[in-house]
Amino acid sequence: MEFECPECGSENIEVIKERGREATLKCLDCGNVWIVTLPKLLRIPLIVSKHERSFKAEAELPEDEEIKVGDIVEIENDEVRITGIELEGNRRANKAKVSEVKTLWGESLRYPKVIGVSIYLPKGITQSFKVQVDRDEEFVVGEVLEVGGYTFKVEKIKTERKMLTHGKAKADKIVRLMGHQIRARASRKLKIYRGYESVER
């Protein structure tokens, strides 16, 4: 947990002593010493999605805090973005107090993003692929890309929230790239997604 000195606002804090849920803290900048009561942590079941595979994990979260869809929680060796919250009676919610949560669902942020690509060919044919990309990679409407031997110009970018016909978006928010096949030099080649196993190797 991160602490802030109540005297000077510094985050350069040392834990001097811990007894149960009580901790004695010292600010290394101004020397202020104070005691805090640490929140009770609850272990909440968390289903982590890595595309077609899901794994069971647990998240330790403060009992009295609120959690909402879109929040990022850290678990052992992973960061997970919450995509679903389940309460008692299999009810779904967009946000809830941690103490009311039965199960959390989320997607791993340390695993490559997989997005769809639709390339429009002559005679009304559409060629589709799934590609794996770094989550920080950006895509721009108008750029020329290559995948599976096809070169195409990005005309639309479908994100989780809207359809873009101009501008750019980060892969982390993209669902699908769409455009017509063209003859041109591609700015980069996309890697076809071959399934969970091939990424893990």
C-alpha positions in Angstrom: 0.0 0.0 0.0 1.1 3.6 -0.6 1.0 6.2 2.2 1.3 9.9 2.3 2.6 12.0 5.1 -0.2 14.1 6.8 2.4 16.8 7.6 4.3 17.4 4.4 2.5 15.3 1.8 5.6 13.2 1.0 5.2 9.6 -0.2 8.8 8.7 1.0 7.4 6.6 3.9 8.9 3.8 6.0 6.9 1.3 8.0 8.7 1.2 11.5 6.4 -1.3 13.2 3.4 -3.5 12.4 1.1 -5.1 15.0 -2.0 -6.8 13.6 -3.7 -4.2 11.4 -1.9 -1.3 13.1 1.2 0.2 11.5 3.6 2.8 12.8 4.9 5.0 9.9 7.7 7.5 9.6 8.1 10.2 7.0 11.7 10.1 5.7 11.5 13.7 4.5 10.2 15.6 7.6 10.6 12.9 10.3 6.8 12.9 11.3 5.7 9.6 13.0 2.1 8.4 13.1 -0.1 5.3 13.4 -2.6 4.0 10.9 -5.1 1.2 11.0 -4.7 -0.9 7.8 -7.9 -1.9 6.1 -9.0 -5.5 6.3 -8.2 -7.3 3.1 -10.6 -9.8 1.5 -9.6 -12.5 -0.9 -12.0 -12.4 -3.8 -12.1 -15.1 -6.5 -10.9 -13.7 -9.8 -11.3 -15.4 -13.2 -8.5 -14.1 -15.5 -9.1 -14.3 -19.2 -6.3 -14.8 -21.7 -8.4 -15.0 -24.8 -9.8 -18.5 -25.2 -8.3 -19.6 -21.9 -9.4 -18.6 -18.4 -7.5 -19.1 -15.1 -8.7 -18.9 -11.5 -6.8 -16.5 -9.2 -7.5 -14.4 -6.1 -7.3 -10.7 -5.6 -6.6 -9.2 -2.1 -8.7 -6.0 -1.8 -9.6 -3.7 1.0 -13.0 -4.7 2.4 -14.5 -1.1 2.6 -13.3 0.1 -0.9 -15.4 0.2 -4.0 -14.4 -1.7 -7.2 -15.8 -1.0 -10.7 -15.5 -2.4 -14.2 -12.4 -1.0 -15.8 -10.4 -0.9 -12.6 -6.9 -2.6 -12.7 -5.9 -4.9 -9.9 -2.5 -6.5 -9.3 -2.2 -10.2 -8.6 0.9 -12.4 -8.5 2.8 -12.0 -11.8 0.0 -10.2 -13.5 -2.1 -7.0 -13.9 -5.8 -7.6 -14.6 -8.4 -5.1 -15.9 -11.8 -5.9 -14.3 -14.4 -6.7 -17.0 -17.2 -8.1 -14.8 -18.4 -8.1 -11.2 -20.7 -10.8 -9.8 -22.7 -10.4 -6.6 -24.6 -12.9 -4.6 -27.5 -14.6 -6.5 -25.4 -14.4 -9.7 -26.3 -10.7 -10.1 -24.0 -8.6 -12.3 -22.9 -5.0 -11.4 -20.7 -2.3 -12.9 -19.5 -1.3 -9.5 -19.8 -2.6 -5.9 -18.3 -2.6 -2.5 -15.6 -5.2 -2.2 -17.4 -6.8 0.7 -20.4 -7.5 -1.5 -18.5 -9.1 -4.4 -18.8 -12.8 -4.9 -16.5 -13.2 -8.0 -14.5 -10.8 -10.3 -13.8 -11.3 -14.0 -11.0 -9.7 -15.8 -8.5 -9.7 -18.7 -4.7 -10.1 -18.3 -2.8 -6.9 -19.3 0.5 -8.7 -19.5 -0.8 -10.9 -22.3 -0.8 -9.7 -25.9 -4.0 -8.1 -27.2 -5.7 -10.0 -30.0 -7.7 -8.0 -32.5 -9.8 -8.8 -35.6 -8.9 -7.7 -39.1 -11.4 -7.6 -41.9 -9.9 -7.0 -45.4 -12.4 -6.3 -48.2 -11.4 -8.0 -51.5 -12.9 -7.7 -55.0 -16.3 -9.3 -55.7 -17.6 -8.7 -52.2 -15.3 -11.2 -50.5 -14.0 -10.4 -47.0 -10.8 -12.0 -45.7 -10.7 -12.1 -41.8 -7.8 -12.7 -39.5 -7.0 -12.5 -35.8 -3.7 -10.8 -35.0 -1.7 -10.4 -31.8 -0.2 -7.0 -31.0 1.4 -5.2 -28.1 -1.3 -3.4 -26.0 0.6 -0.1 -26.4 0.8 -0.3 -30.2 -1.1 2.5 -32.0 -3.1 2.1 -35.2 -4.1 5.1 -37.4 -6.9 5.3 -40.0 -5.2 5.6 -43.4 -2.1 3.6 -42.6 -1.2 0.6 -44.8 -0.6 -2.8 -43.1 0.1 -6.3 -44.2 -1.2 -9.6 -42.7 -1.2 -13.1 -44.2 0.1 -11.9 -47.5 -2.6 -9.3 -47.9 -1.8 -5.5 -48.0 -4.7 -3.2 -46.9 -5.4 0.4 -46.0 -7.1 0.9 -42.6 -10.4 2.7 -43.3 -12.2 2.0 -40.0 -11.1 1.2 -36.5 -13.7 -0.4 -34.2 -12.9 0.3 -30.5 -14.7 -1.0 -27.4 -16.8 2.2 -27.4 -17.1 3.5 -31.0 -16.2 3.3 -34.7 -13.4 5.5 -35.9 -13.2 6.7 -39.5 -10.3 9.1 -38.7 -7.8 9.4 -36.0 -5.9 6.7 -34.1 -6.4 4.3 -31.2 -4.3 2.1 -28.9 -4.5 -1.7 -29.5 -5.6 -2.1 -25.9 -8.9 -0.5 -26.8 -9.3 -1.9 -30.4 -11.7 -4.7 -31.3 -11.3 -4.7 -35.1 -9.4 -3.1 -38.0 -11.2 -2.8 -41.4 -10.2 -1.8 -44.9 -9.8 -2.6 -48.6 -6.9 -4.5 -50.1 -4.6 -2.2 -52.0 -1.3 -2.4 -53.9 1.2 -0.4 -51.8 4.1 -0.9 -49.5 2.9 -1.7 -45.9 4.3 0.3 -43.0 4.3 -2.9 -40.9 3.4 -6.5 -40.9 1.0 -7.9 -38.4 1.4 -11.3 -36.6 -1.4 -13.8 -37.0 -2.7 -15.1 -33.7 -2.3 -18.9 -33.6 -3.9 -19.5 -30.2 -3.0 -19.3 -26.6 -0.3 -22.0 -26.8 1.8 -20.3 -29.5 1.9 -17.0 -27.4 3.1 -18.8 -24.2 6.0 -20.5 -25.9 
